[in-house]
Amino acid sequence: MEAAMDAIVCRRCLHEITSPAQIREINGAHTHTFANPEGIIYEIGCYGDAWGCGYIGLPSTEFTWFSGYAWRIAVCINCHVHLGWLFSAPDGRFFHGLITSRISTREK
């Protein structure tokens, strides 16, 4: 019998960030690969709420990867490692784009 995933955690400190129930498809996919203006490539997974994240900076629409959404940097509230971004729309919709290599699953 396979173990069930019960949490998505920060790979560095194992702090709980979100849960598999928060997995979202944005623009038709859960995972996306993007490059930032410096050419650094990120693979992100999209999640709804991510209660283990804190945020840095004001929302920005510069170089946004998702049209209609502003972004803020999301960090682990325990160890402060950069985990990804919070994307928010003016109408209140939001989701988190978490860097897949910086999170992992904790199983029961």
Secondary structure, 3 states (H helix, E strand, C coil): CCCCEEEEEECCCCCEEECHHHECCECCECEEEEECCCCCEEEEEEECCCCCEEEEEEEECCCCCCCCCEEEEEEECCCCCEEEEEEECCCCCEEEEEEHHHEEEEEC
